[in-house]
Amino acid sequence: MSTAPSPDGPARPSEPLAGPARKTPAVSCVFVCHDGHGRVLLARRGAGARDEPGTWDCGAGALEYGESFETAVAREVREEYSTGALEIETIGVRNVLREEPASHWVAVIFAVKVDPAGVAIGEPHKFDALEWFAPDALPHPLHSQLAESLRLFHAWQGSWTGSPP
């Protein structure tokens, strides 16, 4: 097999891998919206959600080609919550592997301050409720991936003293 120079670095094979097509993880921007006073904004996933309908979750969306993380987060906050992001800060990165449904993505986690007066459900086909919660009064059931995002948020916030919900 010959190699061809890659514009992204060292040489790589010029022929595709044999067998099934190569799979690569997706990049997701996960955001925990907050009001600057300790409350977090969570959405309940509706019947049209991709997975885990009926669970409460923070926001997330795919990074689009050529988009900066901050641009992706600002776009997704507008789409999902119909409001602008006042502050965006990176708080962590996770490698997420799931069996049901089978998926693999790299999640870059952000804390996003928003004005509580401006939020509304922007994607009613995905969410059926949107509410603010104190860290000690979270709703149930929670999405399977939410606990780790909230742990990172509370570590960033400096107020987390217990174990994840």
C-alpha positions in Angstrom: 0.0 0.0 0.0 1.4 3.4 -0.9 1.2 6.5 1.3 0.2 10.0 0.3 1.1 13.1 2.3 -1.8 14.5 4.3 -2.4 18.2 4.7 -3.0 17.5 8.3 0.3 15.9 9.2 2.2 12.7 8.5 1.7 10.4 5.5 -1.4 8.2 5.6 -2.5 5.2 3.5 -3.8 6.2 0.1 -6.2 3.2 -0.1 -9.3 2.8 2.1 -9.2 0.2 4.8 -10.4 -3.2 3.8 -13.7 -4.4 5.2 -16.4 -2.1 6.7 -16.1 1.6 6.3 -14.0 3.4 8.9 -16.0 4.9 11.7 -15.0 8.1 13.5 -16.4 9.7 16.6 -18.6 12.7 16.2 -17.9 16.0 18.1 -20.7 17.3 20.3 -20.8 20.6 22.2 -22.6 19.9 25.5 -23.7 23.0 27.4 -25.0 23.5 30.9 -26.9 26.8 30.9 -27.0 28.7 34.2 -28.3 31.9 35.6 -25.1 33.0 37.4 -26.8 32.3 40.7 -26.5 28.6 41.0 -29.5 27.4 39.0 -29.2 25.3 35.9 -31.6 25.1 33.0 -32.8 21.6 32.0 -35.1 20.4 29.3 -37.3 17.3 29.4 -36.8 15.2 26.3 -40.0 14.7 24.4 -41.4 11.8 22.4 -39.5 13.0 19.3 -36.1 13.0 21.1 -33.3 10.9 19.6 -32.9 8.9 22.8 -34.2 8.6 26.4 -37.5 10.5 26.0 -39.0 11.7 29.3 -35.6 12.3 30.9 -34.2 15.7 31.9 -31.0 16.9 30.2 -28.8 19.9 29.5 -28.4 21.1 25.9 -26.1 19.7 23.2 -25.5 19.8 19.5 -23.0 18.6 16.9 -20.0 20.8 15.9 -20.5 21.6 12.2 -17.6 21.6 9.8 -15.6 24.9 9.9 -17.4 26.1 13.1 -15.6 27.2 16.3 -16.8 25.6 19.5 -18.1 29.0 20.7 -20.1 29.6 17.5 -21.6 26.1 17.7 -22.6 26.6 21.3 -24.1 30.0 20.7 -26.0 28.6 17.7 -27.3 25.6 19.6 -28.4 27.7 22.6 -30.4 29.9 20.2 -31.9 26.9 18.5 -32.8 24.9 21.6 -33.6 27.7 24.1 -34.5 30.7 21.9 -32.0 33.0 23.7 -28.5 34.3 23.3 -25.5 33.1 25.3 -24.1 35.8 27.6 -21.0 34.0 28.6 -19.5 30.7 27.3 -16.7 28.9 29.1 -15.1 25.5 28.3 -15.3 23.3 31.4 -14.2 19.8 30.3 -14.0 17.1 27.6 -15.4 13.6 27.7 -15.0 10.5 25.5 -18.5 9.1 25.4 -19.1 5.4 24.4 -22.6 4.1 24.5 -24.1 0.7 23.8 -27.8 1.6 23.6 -28.1 3.2 21.2 -24.6 2.4 19.9 -22.7 5.7 19.6 -19.3 7.3 20.1 -18.6 10.9 20.4 -16.2 13.4 21.9 -18.2 15.8 24.1 -16.7 19.2 24.8 -18.6 20.6 27.8 -19.4 24.3 28.3 -20.9 26.4 31.1 -23.2 29.0 29.4 -24.7 31.9 31.3 -28.1 33.0 29.9 -30.8 35.4 30.9 -33.6 33.4 32.6 -36.2 35.8 31.3 -35.4 35.1 27.7 -35.5 31.3 27.6 -38.2 29.3 25.8 -38.4 26.0 24.1 -37.0 26.5 20.6 -37.4 22.9 19.4 -40.7 21.5 20.6 -40.3 18.4 18.5 -37.4 17.4 20.8 -38.4 18.9 24.2 -41.7 19.2 26.0 -40.6 21.1 29.2 -37.9 23.6 30.2 -37.3 24.6 33.8 -34.7 26.0 36.2 -33.3 23.9 39.0 -31.1 24.3 42.1 -28.3 21.7 42.3 -30.0 20.1 45.3 -33.5 19.9 43.7 -32.9 18.2 40.4 -35.9 16.5 38.7 -36.2 12.8 37.9 -35.5 10.9 35.8 -32.2 12.3 34.5 -30.6 11.5 31.1 -27.9 8.9 31.5 -25.2 11.3 30.4 -26.2 14.3 32.5 -24.6 13.4 35.9 -21.0 13.8 34.5 -21.8 17.1 32.8 -23.3 18.4 36.0 -20.2 17.1 38.0 -18.0 19.1 35.6 -20.2 22.2 35.9 -20.2 22.1 39.7 -16.4 21.5 39.8 -16.0 24.6 37.5 -18.5 26.5 39.7 -16.5 25.6 42.8 -19.6 24.8 44.8 -19.9 21.0 44.4 -19.4 19.2 47.7 -21.2 15.8 47.1 -21.2 13.0 44.6 -22.9 13.5 41.3 -26.7 13.1 41.2 
